[in-house]
Amino acid sequence: MNDAFKALADPTRRKILQLLKEKSMSAGDVAEHFQISKPSISHHLNLLKQAGLVLDERQGQSIIYTLHTTVVADVIGWMFSIVHSDAPVKKHSNDIKDTEESE
């Protein structure tokens, strides 16, 4: 799961995932939505693939990338489990300071 979080840390990769949510695409189709080089897009897609967030399938001369919804759902589920745990949660670092000062 660490690879998934590393992959999600980059805004370009997050936008790629949003595009793939709509439909499966080739690297060239994805690249049309960005003003960066095609090799950079391929690098981002490879990192997303290594993290398990996208799947690829060769179709003739092209490789088609698809959002791997199972892994994305696992990551989201893990995040929600933290937010909705029974443990008390401080919402802001200022909450800690305010509590310490009032004691």
Contacts in CASP RR format, 6 or more apart in sequence:
PFRMAT RR
TARGET T0000
AUTHOR 0000-0000-0000
METHOD contacts of the structure
MODEL  1
MNDAFKALADPTRRKILQLLKEKSMSAGDVAEHFQISKPSISHHLNLLKQ
AGLVLDERQGQSIIYTLHTTVVADVIGWMFSIVHSDAPVKKHSNDIKDTE
ESE
1 74 0 8 1.000
1 75 0 8 1.000
1 78 0 8 1.000
3 50 0 8 1.000
3 51 0 8 1.000
3 52 0 8 1.000
4 51 0 8 1.000
4 52 0 8 1.000
4 53 0 8 1.000
4 71 0 8 1.000
4 75 0 8 1.000
5 75 0 8 1.000
6 47 0 8 1.000
6 51 0 8 1.000
7 13 0 8 1.000
7 47 0 8 1.000
7 48 0 8 1.000
7 50 0 8 1.000
7 51 0 8 1.000
7 53 0 8 1.000
8 14 0 8 1.000
8 17 0 8 1.000
8 53 0 8 1.000
8 75 0 8 1.000
10 44 0 8 1.000
10 47 0 8 1.000
12 34 0 8 1.000
12 36 0 8 1.000
12 44 0 8 1.000
13 44 0 8 1.000
13 47 0 8 1.000
13 48 0 8 1.000
15 33 0 8 1.000
15 34 0 8 1.000
16 30 0 8 1.000
16 41 0 8 1.000
16 44 0 8 1.000
16 45 0 8 1.000
16 48 0 8 1.000
16 54 0 8 1.000
17 48 0 8 1.000
17 53 0 8 1.000
17 54 0 8 1.000
17 67 0 8 1.000
17 72 0 8 1.000
19 25 0 8 1.000
19 30 0 8 1.000
19 33 0 8 1.000
20 30 0 8 1.000
20 54 0 8 1.000
20 65 0 8 1.000
20 66 0 8 1.000
20 67 0 8 1.000
21 67 0 8 1.000
24 64 0 8 1.000
24 65 0 8 1.000
24 66 0 8 1.000
24 67 0 8 1.000
25 64 0 8 1.000
25 65 0 8 1.000
26 62 0 8 1.000
26 63 0 8 1.000
26 64 0 8 1.000
26 65 0 8 1.000
27 38 0 8 1.000
27 41 0 8 1.000
27 42 0 8 1.000
27 45 0 8 1.000
27 63 0 8 1.000
27 65 0 8 1.000
28 38 0 8 1.000
28 41 0 8 1.000
30 41 0 8 1.000
30 45 0 8 1.000
30 65 0 8 1.000
31 38 0 8 1.000
31 41 0 8 1.000
34 41 0 8 1.000
45 54 0 8 1.000
45 56 0 8 1.000
45 65 0 8 1.000
48 54 0 8 1.000
48 65 0 8 1.000
49 55 0 8 1.000
49 56 0 8 1.000
49 65 0 8 1.000
51 71 0 8 1.000
52 68 0 8 1.000
52 71 0 8 1.000
53 67 0 8 1.000
53 68 0 8 1.000
53 71 0 8 1.000
53 72 0 8 1.000
53 75 0 8 1.000
54 65 0 8 1.000
54 66 0 8 1.000
54 67 0 8 1.000
54 68 0 8 1.000
55 65 0 8 1.000
55 66 0 8 1.000
55 67 0 8 1.000
55 68 0 8 1.000
56 63 0 8 1.000
56 64 0 8 1.000
56 65 0 8 1.000
56 66 0 8 1.000
57 63 0 8 1.000
57 64 0 8 1.000
57 66 0 8 1.000
58 64 0 8 1.000
83 89 0 8 1.000
90 96 0 8 1.000
END
